[in-house]
């Protein structure tokens, strides 16, 4: 979950919401993520993310940075869009915890007063969640990155019209039974582990045995020698660098440049900037990496060059311009 800076809106309208979903889809394609549930509210969003590879940090960084840049470009704005670092809660892969978290996400519009099942409205009436855009529709109408079929199976509903309708009706009943302002918020007794999340605070959602396993695994990782960058080497290289190198090599061939010739070009050269943009928009590597590999002085310079907009196509070699369109 992430909120807007100073709790301000992160979506100026439906076009921004579509832009966020497009960017999320691109992030999933790069990282291999599967999204089991999502909801976009006025000043925050929630995602239920499955990460087959160890790339949550790099993927989230790319997602929020890229959406911020695109949002600012659309609105001719500048600066931070999101507030503090996103909040992440570890989920135990057991049906009860999965279901309660998914319900918590999907019932956000009810708690916010945007949908009222007591008046005959449905959670599926809210257009900006994975209910309306995934769980309520046939598989062919869903984005490839949404794991709604898996979600329905875990919840015990068949992925057909009757099953999808039953899942939505069960959400509406839950909202009425639990009370609209508390819908989807699990109740924990005073004796529970204080590290346990209530899906608002805490760092895990699962059994206490699950938390102990996570802590034991974390201790083993922390005892290992850390990467010189200050991050665990495996996580930093798990996603992005191999694809970035592949794109760089292909881009150099399209531009008719060798690595040595690239280094001799100015940091503002349109060919360098074009390559930097392709790498930045299609991988999770940091701007420091781009600056080093493309000899663009610094991450700040890369950022500045990218903010200036795309170079005019006539300024690029035709083969490079063609490759960029296909990337």
Residue frames relative to the residue before (quaternion, step in Angstrom):
aa qw qx qy qz dx dy dz
X 1.0000 0.0000 0.0000 0.0000 0.00 0.00 0.00
X 0.0282 0.7874 -0.6156 0.0150 3.54 -1.08 0.74
X 0.2514 -0.7704 0.5729 0.1228 3.54 -1.08 0.80
X 0.5992 -0.5560 0.4414 0.3701 3.50 -1.31 0.34
X 0.6186 -0.5353 0.4231 0.3897 3.54 -1.22 0.52
X 0.8262 0.0295 -0.0968 0.5543 3.58 -0.82 1.10
X 0.5733 -0.6286 0.3410 0.3999 3.57 1.23 0.67
X 0.3849 0.7213 -0.4863 0.3083 3.56 1.15 0.55
X 0.6806 -0.5074 0.3435 0.4017 3.57 -1.26 0.39
X 0.2325 -0.7575 0.5938 0.1395 3.54 -1.14 0.72
X 0.7133 0.3112 -0.2312 0.5839 3.56 1.34 0.06
X 0.2803 -0.7766 0.5429 0.1536 3.56 -0.74 1.06
X 0.7806 -0.1285 0.1034 0.6029 3.58 1.28 -0.26
X 0.7575 -0.3977 0.2607 0.4473 3.55 -1.30 -0.07
X 0.5947 0.5616 -0.3773 0.4342 3.61 1.08 -0.56
X 0.6380 0.5078 -0.3255 0.4788 3.58 1.06 -0.70
X 0.6341 0.5226 -0.3359 0.4604 3.59 0.99 -0.76
X 0.6431 0.4973 -0.3206 0.4862 3.58 1.00 -0.77
X 0.6270 0.5356 -0.3304 0.4592 3.57 1.05 -0.77
X 0.6411 0.5159 -0.3274 0.4643 3.59 0.98 -0.81
X 0.6716 0.4918 -0.3056 0.4623 3.61 0.90 -0.88
X 0.6103 0.5317 -0.3476 0.4733 3.59 1.07 -0.69
X 0.6733 0.4905 -0.2915 0.4702 3.57 0.93 -0.93
X 0.6208 0.5308 -0.3355 0.4694 3.59 1.04 -0.75
X 0.6446 0.5208 -0.3228 0.4573 3.59 0.95 -0.81
X 0.6439 0.5060 -0.3185 0.4774 3.58 1.02 -0.78
X 0.6297 0.5279 -0.3323 0.4630 3.58 1.01 -0.79
X 0.6530 0.5111 -0.3149 0.4616 3.59 0.97 -0.82
X 0.6402 0.5277 -0.3263 0.4530 3.58 0.99 -0.80
X 0.6894 0.4783 -0.2796 0.4666 3.59 1.03 -0.76
X 0.7899 0.3741 -0.1611 0.4584 3.55 0.92 -0.92
X 0.4419 -0.6829 0.4671 0.3467 3.58 1.17 -0.49
X 0.3510 0.7503 -0.4928 0.2665 3.60 1.25 0.21
X 0.1533 -0.7144 0.6678 0.1419 3.52 -1.36 0.45
X 0.2327 -0.7731 0.5786 0.1161 3.56 -0.78 1.04
X 0.2201 -0.8013 0.5467 0.1029 3.58 -0.65 1.12
X 0.8005 -0.0598 0.0374 0.5951 3.58 1.18 -0.42
X 0.0443 0.7953 -0.6037 0.0343 3.57 -1.13 0.60
X 0.0131 0.7613 -0.6473 -0.0368 3.52 -1.30 0.36
X 0.2099 -0.7570 0.6089 0.1099 3.55 -1.04 0.86
X 0.1101 -0.7843 0.6096 0.0351 3.57 -0.67 1.14
X 0.7486 -0.4100 0.2498 0.4573 3.60 -1.21 -0.11
X 0.8325 0.1231 -0.0310 0.5392 3.57 0.79 -1.02
X 0.7763 0.2143 -0.1763 0.5660 3.61 1.19 0.35
X 0.1878 -0.7563 0.6096 0.1454 3.54 -1.32 0.15
X 0.2100 -0.7391 0.6226 0.1485 3.55 -1.34 0.35
X 0.0435 -0.7749 0.6302 0.0230 3.56 -1.10 0.76
X 0.1860 -0.7093 0.6622 0.1541 3.56 -1.17 0.67
X 0.0357 -0.8585 0.5058 -0.0764 3.54 -0.09 1.40
X 0.1705 -0.7307 0.6519 0.1095 3.54 -1.04 0.88
X 0.1114 -0.8178 0.5645 0.0152 3.58 -0.70 1.12
X 0.2504 -0.7984 0.5283 0.1442 3.63 -0.08 1.22
X 0.7442 0.2805 -0.1776 0.5796 3.59 1.14 -0.62
X 0.5634 -0.6122 0.4413 0.3363 3.57 -1.26 0.45
X 0.4278 0.7308 -0.4207 0.3254 3.56 0.58 1.15
X 0.2398 0.7903 -0.5336 0.1823 3.61 1.06 0.57
X 0.6798 0.5088 -0.3054 0.4310 3.60 0.81 -0.99
X 0.7079 0.4465 -0.2773 0.4718 3.59 0.76 -0.99
X 0.6541 0.5201 -0.3192 0.4469 3.59 1.00 -0.77
X 0.6660 0.4876 -0.3063 0.4742 3.58 0.95 -0.84
X 0.6172 0.5395 -0.3466 0.4560 3.55 1.04 -0.74
X 0.6650 0.4882 -0.3066 0.4748 3.58 0.92 -0.89
X 0.6464 0.5412 -0.3230 0.4300 3.60 0.88 -0.93
X 0.7490 0.4113 -0.2425 0.4594 3.58 0.68 -1.06
X 0.6388 0.5166 -0.3356 0.4609 3.59 1.01 -0.73
X 0.6840 0.4902 -0.2926 0.4540 3.57 0.90 -0.93
X 0.6576 0.4882 -0.3244 0.4733 3.59 0.93 -0.83
X 0.6249 0.5390 -0.3426 0.4489 3.59 0.98 -0.80
X 0.6666 0.4995 -0.3062 0.4609 3.58 0.88 -0.93
X 0.6806 0.4814 -0.2927 0.4684 3.59 0.92 -0.87
X 0.6235 0.5313 -0.3293 0.4696 3.58 1.04 -0.78
X 0.6810 0.4887 -0.2917 0.4607 3.58 0.84 -0.96
X 0.6259 0.5277 -0.3374 0.4647 3.58 1.04 -0.71
X 0.6611 0.5139 -0.3052 0.4535 3.58 0.91 -0.90
X 0.7931 0.3261 -0.1463 0.4933 3.56 0.90 -0.97
X 0.3893 -0.7291 0.4710 0.3083 3.58 1.31 0.10
X 0.3964 0.7009 -0.4762 0.3533 3.51 0.99 0.99
X 0.2308 -0.7628 0.5916 0.1217 3.54 -1.34 0.09
X 0.7388 0.4414 -0.3023 0.4097 3.56 -1.16 0.57
X 0.7605 -0.3858 0.2873 0.4362 3.51 -1.40 -0.14
X 0.2514 -0.7425 0.6002 0.1587 3.54 -1.11 0.75
X 0.7527 0.3260 -0.1787 0.5434 3.57 1.01 -0.88
X 0.5151 -0.6540 0.4663 0.2992 3.55 -1.21 0.56
X 0.8260 -0.0641 0.0803 0.5542 3.56 -0.72 -1.05
X 0.7347 -0.3841 0.3093 0.4659 3.56 -1.35 0.10
X 0.5891 -0.5746 0.4316 0.3694 3.57 -1.10 0.72
X 0.3867 -0.6944 0.5542 0.2472 3.58 -1.20 0.54
X 0.0670 -0.7967 0.6005 0.0110 3.57 -0.90 0.95
X 0.1068 -0.7720 0.6257 0.0330 3.56 -0.99 0.94
X 0.3767 -0.7217 0.5352 0.2255 3.58 -0.82 0.99
X 0.2022 -0.7960 0.5655 0.0747 3.56 -0.90 0.97
X 0.3501 -0.7069 0.5748 0.2175 3.57 -0.91 0.92
X 0.4287 -0.7421 0.4640 0.2239 3.55 -0.85 1.00
X 0.4080 0.6636 -0.5123 0.3617 3.57 0.62 1.13
X 0.6491 -0.6010 0.2922 0.3634 3.57 -0.93 0.97
X 0.6560 0.5264 -0.3367 0.4233 3.62 0.86 -0.90
X 0.7017 0.4613 -0.2794 0.4656 3.59 0.81 -0.98
X 0.6166 0.5373 -0.3382 0.4655 3.57 1.05 -0.75
X 0.6902 0.4930 -0.2867 0.4454 3.58 0.82 -1.01
X 0.6788 0.4898 -0.3132 0.4486 3.60 0.86 -0.88
X 0.6521 0.4993 -0.3252 0.4687 3.59 1.00 -0.72
X 0.6534 0.5034 -0.3208 0.4655 3.59 0.94 -0.84
X 0.6438 0.5091 -0.3216 0.4722 3.59 1.00 -0.78
X 0.6140 0.5546 -0.3407 0.4464 3.58 1.00 -0.84
X 0.6695 0.4924 -0.2910 0.4739 3.57 0.94 -0.90
X 0.7324 0.4594 -0.2497 0.4360 3.56 0.73 -1.08
X 0.7005 0.4545 -0.2752 0.4764 3.62 1.17 -0.48
X 0.3257 0.7604 -0.4930 0.2697 3.59 1.25 0.23
X 0.6844 0.4778 -0.3183 0.4494 3.65 0.77 -0.86
X 0.6016 0.5404 -0.3615 0.4640 3.61 1.15 -0.54
X 0.6793 0.4880 -0.2954 0.4617 3.59 0.83 -0.98
X 0.6887 0.4751 -0.2767 0.4726 3.59 1.10 -0.69
X 0.5124 -0.6744 0.4052 0.3441 3.60 1.26 -0.04
X 0.4673 0.6873 -0.4404 0.3396 3.59 1.21 0.32
X 0.7544 0.1642 -0.0952 0.6284 3.57 1.29 -0.46
X 0.0819 -0.8093 0.5813 0.0219 3.60 -0.93 0.88
X 0.2457 -0.8008 0.5285 0.1384 3.63 -0.12 1.23
X 0.5754 0.5891 -0.3867 0.4151 3.61 1.13 -0.45
X 0.7159 0.3942 -0.2371 0.5253 3.58 1.23 -0.43
X 0.6641 -0.5361 0.2952 0.4294 3.54 1.21 0.45
X 0.5085 0.6213 -0.4395 0.4028 3.59 1.25 0.12
X 0.2918 -0.7616 0.5595 0.1472 3.56 -1.26 0.41
X 0.5949 -0.5514 0.4365 0.3893 3.56 -1.20 0.50
X 0.6184 0.5527 -0.3432 0.4409 3.59 1.16 -0.52
X 0.5627 0.6008 -0.3875 0.4150 3.59 1.25 -0.18
X 0.6151 0.5081 -0.3554 0.4870 3.58 1.23 -0.34
X 0.3768 -0.8029 0.4232 0.1851 3.56 -0.38 1.28
X 0.7564 0.4335 -0.2026 0.4459 3.58 1.11 -0.65
X 0.5827 0.4964 -0.4457 0.4642 3.54 0.66 1.19
X 0.6271 -0.5550 0.3927 0.3801 3.55 -1.27 0.26
X 0.4760 0.6092 -0.4737 0.4219 3.60 1.24 0.12
X 0.7500 0.3991 -0.2242 0.4775 3.58 0.56 -1.18
X 0.7694 0.3864 -0.1932 0.4706 3.59 0.96 -0.87
X 0.8026 0.2530 -0.1418 0.5212 3.60 1.21 0.04
X 0.7777 0.3689 -0.2010 0.4677 3.55 0.46 -1.21
X 0.6937 0.4759 -0.2784 0.4635 3.61 1.14 -0.49
X 0.7334 0.4131 -0.2191 0.4935 3.60 1.21 -0.30
X 0.6485 -0.5204 0.3919 0.3938 3.54 -1.30 0.33
X 0.6792 -0.5279 0.3215 0.3957 3.61 -1.13 0.61
X 0.6653 0.5288 -0.3228 0.4165 3.61 0.92 -0.81
X 0.6751 0.4906 -0.2902 0.4683 3.59 1.23 -0.39
X 0.5974 0.5786 -0.3553 0.4267 3.60 1.26 -0.07
X 0.5276 -0.5799 0.4904 0.3806 3.59 -1.17 0.40
X 0.6061 -0.6006 0.3846 0.3522 3.58 -1.07 0.72
X 0.6857 0.5123 -0.2889 0.4289 3.58 1.08 -0.68
X 0.6084 0.5553 -0.3610 0.4373 3.62 1.23 -0.14
X 0.2516 -0.7959 0.5400 0.1078 3.58 -0.63 1.18
X 0.0958 0.8364 -0.5323 0.0893 3.59 0.84 0.99
X 0.6120 0.5524 -0.3625 0.4347 3.61 1.01 -0.70
X 0.6536 0.4927 -0.3049 0.4869 3.58 0.99 -0.84
X 0.6414 0.5339 -0.3247 0.4450 3.58 0.99 -0.80
X 0.6577 0.5035 -0.3087 0.4675 3.57 0.91 -0.88
X 0.6432 0.5238 -0.3257 0.4538 3.58 0.98 -0.80
X 0.6620 0.4954 -0.3098 0.4693 3.60 0.92 -0.88
X 0.6895 0.4744 -0.2724 0.4748 3.59 1.05 -0.78
X 0.5165 -0.6787 0.3922 0.3446 3.57 1.27 -0.17
X 0.5732 0.5687 -0.3899 0.4427 3.58 1.19 0.48
X 0.4344 -0.6797 0.5133 0.2929 3.61 -0.95 0.80
X 0.4519 -0.6853 0.5008 0.2744 3.57 -1.11 0.66
X 0.4578 0.6084 -0.5157 0.3929 3.53 0.46 1.29
X 0.7456 -0.4134 0.2519 0.4580 3.60 -1.25 0.16
X 0.6688 0.5021 -0.3028 0.4572 3.59 0.94 -0.86
X 0.6747 0.4990 -0.2932 0.4581 3.58 0.94 -0.90
X 0.6586 0.5019 -0.3128 0.4654 3.57 0.94 -0.85
X 0.6407 0.5126 -0.3204 0.4734 3.57 1.03 -0.78
X 0.6469 0.5277 -0.3145 0.4519 3.58 0.99 -0.83
X 0.6334 0.5337 -0.3275 0.4547 3.58 1.00 -0.81
X 0.6795 0.4818 -0.2889 0.4719 3.59 0.94 -0.90
X 0.6460 0.5155 -0.3229 0.4612 3.61 0.96 -0.80
X 0.6344 0.5241 -0.3370 0.4575 3.59 1.05 -0.71
X 0.6233 0.5244 -0.3367 0.4724 3.60 1.07 -0.66
X 0.6563 0.5064 -0.3125 0.4638 3.58 0.93 -0.87
X 0.6474 0.5066 -0.3231 0.4689 3.61 0.97 -0.80
X 0.6359 0.5339 -0.3300 0.4490 3.57 0.97 -0.87
X 0.6401 0.5352 -0.3285 0.4428 3.58 0.94 -0.85
X 0.6777 0.4820 -0.2915 0.4727 3.58 0.96 -0.86
X 0.6842 0.5010 -0.2884 0.4446 3.59 0.91 -0.94
X 0.7413 0.4161 -0.2305 0.4735 3.60 0.94 -0.84
X 0.5155 -0.6067 0.4412 0.4142 3.58 1.21 -0.39
X 0.5414 -0.6840 0.3754 0.3131 3.54 -0.73 1.07
X 0.6990 0.4804 -0.2922 0.4418 3.61 0.92 -0.80
X 0.7483 0.3530 -0.2050 0.5228 3.61 1.21 -0.45
X 0.3508 0.7819 -0.4694 0.2128 3.58 1.27 0.02
X 0.8425 0.1937 -0.1615 0.4760 3.53 -0.85 1.04
X 0.5872 0.5586 -0.3807 0.4453 3.60 1.24 -0.10
X 0.3318 -0.7668 0.5082 0.2092 3.64 -0.48 1.09
X 0.3376 -0.7315 0.5614 0.1891 3.55 -1.13 0.72
X 0.0894 -0.7991 0.5943 0.0170 3.59 -0.77 1.05
X 0.4696 -0.6831 0.4879 0.2735 3.55 -1.03 0.80
X 0.6651 -0.5307 0.3480 0.3936 3.61 -1.24 0.32
X 0.6567 0.5434 -0.3173 0.4157 3.60 1.18 -0.45
X 0.4975 0.6875 -0.4337 0.3029 3.64 1.18 -0.14
X 0.6529 -0.4903 0.4151 0.4013 3.52 -1.33 0.42
X 0.4244 -0.7432 0.4548 0.2464 3.61 -0.63 1.08
X 0.5857 0.5600 -0.3809 0.4453 3.60 1.24 -0.22
X 0.5220 0.6556 -0.4033 0.3676 3.57 1.27 -0.43
X 0.4039 -0.7196 0.5089 0.2452 3.56 -0.87 0.92
X 0.2585 -0.6987 0.6308 0.2169 3.53 -1.24 0.49
X 0.5619 -0.6109 0.3306 0.4492 3.53 1.39 0.49
X 0.6655 0.3682 -0.3188 0.5656 3.53 1.31 0.50
X 0.7743 0.0872 -0.0398 0.6255 3.57 1.11 -0.79
X 0.6526 0.5023 -0.3753 0.4255 3.56 -1.27 0.32
X 0.4092 -0.7603 0.4654 0.1947 3.56 -1.22 0.41
X 0.7835 0.1987 -0.1825 0.5599 3.62 1.14 0.03
X 0.1736 -0.7447 0.6338 0.1167 3.54 -1.30 0.47
X 0.5191 0.5867 -0.4455 0.4334 3.53 -0.18 1.35
X 0.7128 -0.4119 0.3254 0.4651 3.55 -1.24 -0.39
X 0.6167 -0.5427 0.4036 0.4026 3.56 -1.23 0.34
X 0.5907 0.5610 -0.3630 0.4523 3.59 1.13 -0.62
X 0.6121 0.5407 -0.3368 0.4686 3.58 1.09 -0.74
X 0.6538 0.5172 -0.3153 0.4535 3.59 0.93 -0.90
X 0.6582 0.5070 -0.3173 0.4573 3.59 0.95 -0.83
X 0.6293 0.5204 -0.3392 0.4670 3.61 1.03 -0.72
X 0.6434 0.5224 -0.3206 0.4587 3.57 0.98 -0.85
X 0.6674 0.5044 -0.3041 0.4557 3.59 0.90 -0.91
X 0.6437 0.5176 -0.3251 0.4604 3.56 0.98 -0.82
X 0.6588 0.4985 -0.3058 0.4733 3.57 0.98 -0.81
X 0.6444 0.5237 -0.3229 0.4542 3.59 1.02 -0.78
X 0.6300 0.5323 -0.3343 0.4560 3.57 1.01 -0.78
X 0.6395 0.5234 -0.3303 0.4560 3.59 0.99 -0.79
X 0.6541 0.5097 -0.3141 0.4623 3.58 0.99 -0.82
X 0.6837 0.5050 -0.2923 0.4382 3.57 0.90 -0.95
X 0.6248 0.5390 -0.3488 0.4443 3.60 1.14 -0.50
X 0.5844 0.5815 -0.3777 0.4215 3.58 1.19 -0.42
X 0.5894 -0.5690 0.4341 0.3748 3.55 -1.19 0.52
X 0.3566 -0.7668 0.4976 0.1932 3.56 -0.72 1.05
X 0.6124 -0.5561 0.4391 0.3507 3.49 -1.33 0.53
X 0.6038 -0.5948 0.3790 0.3714 3.65 -1.02 0.71
X 0.6160 0.5618 -0.3565 0.4217 3.61 1.13 -0.51
X 0.5582 -0.5994 0.3995 0.4117 3.57 1.26 -0.30
X 0.6829 0.3938 -0.2873 0.5441 3.57 1.28 -0.07
X 0.6114 -0.5213 0.4231 0.4189 3.55 -1.22 0.40
X 0.5172 -0.6898 0.4090 0.2991 3.57 -0.76 1.05
X 0.6437 0.5486 -0.3348 0.4154 3.58 0.94 -0.84
X 0.6810 0.4888 -0.3059 0.4514 3.59 0.86 -0.90
X 0.6808 0.5067 -0.3113 0.4276 3.56 0.89 -0.87
X 0.7532 0.3669 -0.2072 0.5050 3.58 1.12 -0.61
X 0.4499 0.7236 -0.4418 0.2806 3.57 1.28 -0.14
X 0.8110 0.0664 -0.0051 0.5813 3.56 1.04 -0.63
X 0.7805 0.4205 -0.2738 0.3730 3.52 -0.98 0.81
X 0.7297 0.4636 -0.2922 0.4089 3.60 0.61 -1.06
X 0.6439 0.5162 -0.3358 0.4540 3.60 0.94 -0.81
X 0.6699 0.4793 -0.2967 0.4833 3.57 0.96 -0.87
X 0.6206 0.5381 -0.3468 0.4528 3.61 1.02 -0.72
X 0.6631 0.4907 -0.3081 0.4739 3.61 0.94 -0.83
X 0.6288 0.5266 -0.3427 0.4582 3.58 1.03 -0.73
X 0.6679 0.4951 -0.2969 0.4697 3.58 0.95 -0.89
X 0.6346 0.5322 -0.3329 0.4507 3.58 0.99 -0.80
X 0.6681 0.4950 -0.3049 0.4643 3.59 0.89 -0.92
X 0.6682 0.4889 -0.3054 0.4704 3.59 0.93 -0.87
X 0.6528 0.5242 -0.3112 0.4498 3.58 1.01 -0.80
X 0.6347 0.5222 -0.3264 0.4667 3.56 1.03 -0.77
X 0.6362 0.5127 -0.3352 0.4690 3.59 0.99 -0.78
X 0.6695 0.4975 -0.3051 0.4595 3.59 0.93 -0.88
X 0.6976 0.4583 -0.2658 0.4825 3.59 1.07 -0.72
X 0.4040 -0.7256 0.4660 0.3050 3.58 1.25 -0.26
X 0.5219 0.6329 -0.3994 0.4093 3.56 1.14 0.70
X 0.3266 -0.6741 0.6137 0.2497 3.53 -1.27 0.46
X 0.6645 -0.4883 0.3681 0.4295 3.57 -1.25 0.25
X 0.6434 0.5212 -0.3253 0.4567 3.59 1.02 -0.78
X 0.6530 0.5008 -0.3148 0.4729 3.60 0.97 -0.81
X 0.6114 0.5550 -0.3479 0.4440 3.58 1.04 -0.75
X 0.6626 0.5257 -0.3096 0.4344 3.58 0.90 -0.90
X 0.6810 0.5007 -0.2976 0.4437 3.60 1.07 -0.64
X 0.5708 0.6020 -0.3859 0.4036 3.62 1.22 -0.27
X 0.5836 -0.5667 0.4445 0.3751 3.55 -1.19 0.48
X 0.6055 -0.5836 0.4016 0.3626 3.55 -1.17 0.53
X 0.6982 0.4525 -0.2627 0.4886 3.58 1.21 -0.47
X 0.3567 0.7485 -0.4961 0.2578 3.61 1.25 0.06
X 0.5412 -0.6602 0.4067 0.3254 3.64 -0.79 0.97
X 0.6321 0.5334 -0.3465 0.4427 3.59 1.06 -0.68
X 0.6395 0.5094 -0.3203 0.4785 3.57 1.02 -0.79
X 0.6704 0.5045 -0.3043 0.4512 3.55 0.85 -0.97
X 0.6429 0.5239 -0.3236 0.4555 3.58 0.98 -0.82
X 0.6550 0.4967 -0.3062 0.4801 3.60 0.97 -0.85
X 0.6355 0.5349 -0.3248 0.4522 3.57 0.98 -0.86
X 0.6630 0.5141 -0.3100 0.4473 3.57 0.94 -0.88
X 0.6478 0.5144 -0.3253 0.4582 3.59 0.91 -0.86
X 0.6730 0.4901 -0.2981 0.4669 3.58 0.91 -0.91
X 0.6681 0.5122 -0.3040 0.4460 3.59 0.90 -0.92
X 0.7361 0.4371 -0.2407 0.4573 3.59 0.92 -0.90
X 0.7720 0.3692 -0.1893 0.4814 3.60 1.16 -0.38
X 0.7419 0.2890 -0.2148 0.5656 3.60 1.24 0.11
X 0.4807 -0.6667 0.4873 0.2949 3.55 -1.32 0.04
X 0.3755 0.7218 -0.5098 0.2795 3.62 1.16 0.32
X 0.5061 -0.6591 0.4700 0.2975 3.55 -1.20 0.53
X 0.6506 -0.5300 0.3749 0.3940 3.54 -1.28 0.34
X 0.5506 0.5876 -0.4021 0.4358 3.60 1.16 -0.45
X 0.6387 0.5203 -0.3200 0.4679 3.58 0.99 -0.87
X 0.6630 0.5023 -0.3063 0.4629 3.58 0.88 -0.94
X 0.6474 0.5255 -0.3208 0.4492 3.58 0.93 -0.89
X 0.6730 0.4937 -0.2966 0.4642 3.59 0.93 -0.87
X 0.7330 0.4545 -0.2545 0.4376 3.58 0.75 -1.04
X 0.7527 0.3516 -0.2053 0.5174 3.59 1.10 -0.66
X 0.3963 -0.7357 0.4646 0.2931 3.59 1.30 0.16
X 0.3495 0.7402 -0.4884 0.3022 3.54 0.78 1.13
X 0.6348 -0.5993 0.2863 0.3949 3.57 1.17 0.79
X 0.7964 -0.2245 0.2096 0.5209 3.60 0.43 -1.15
X 0.6477 -0.4963 0.3978 0.4195 3.54 -1.31 0.28
X 0.6187 0.5539 -0.3459 0.4367 3.59 1.04 -0.75
X 0.6536 0.5037 -0.3160 0.4683 3.57 1.01 -0.78
X 0.6152 0.5334 -0.3472 0.4653 3.59 1.01 -0.77
X 0.6609 0.5159 -0.3015 0.4541 3.55 0.88 -0.98
X 0.6617 0.5133 -0.3039 0.4543 3.56 0.93 -0.93
X 0.6690 0.4983 -0.3067 0.4583 3.59 0.91 -0.89
X 0.6675 0.4986 -0.3130 0.4560 3.60 0.95 -0.80
X 0.6330 0.5424 -0.3342 0.4399 3.59 1.07 -0.68
X 0.6192 0.5784 -0.3460 0.4029 3.58 1.12 -0.52
X 0.5875 -0.5963 0.3627 0.4094 3.57 1.24 -0.09
X 0.6559 -0.5287 0.3789 0.3829 3.51 -1.33 0.20
X 0.4869 -0.6504 0.4853 0.3231 3.60 -0.98 0.75
X 0.5682 -0.5909 0.4413 0.3651 3.56 -1.07 0.68
X 0.5776 -0.6297 0.3985 0.3333 3.57 -0.91 0.94
X 0.6444 0.5288 -0.3546 0.4237 3.67 0.89 -0.75
X 0.6352 0.5311 -0.3418 0.4445 3.62 1.14 -0.41
X 0.6762 0.4655 -0.2884 0.4928 3.59 1.27 -0.18
X 0.5735 -0.5536 0.4555 0.3963 3.60 -1.12 0.52
X 0.5858 -0.6147 0.3810 0.3657 3.65 -0.87 0.84
X 0.6560 0.5136 -0.3296 0.4442 3.60 0.92 -0.82
X 0.6510 0.5004 -0.3161 0.4753 3.59 1.05 -0.77
X 0.6404 0.5192 -0.3295 0.4601 3.61 0.94 -0.84
X 0.6447 0.5119 -0.3131 0.4736 3.59 1.00 -0.81
X 0.6604 0.5053 -0.3125 0.4592 3.61 0.91 -0.87
X 0.6295 0.5345 -0.3403 0.4498 3.60 0.98 -0.79
X 0.6520 0.5188 -0.3224 0.4492 3.61 0.93 -0.83
X 0.7087 0.4519 -0.2566 0.4773 3.58 1.09 -0.69
X 0.6055 0.5933 -0.3536 0.3955 3.61 1.22 -0.36
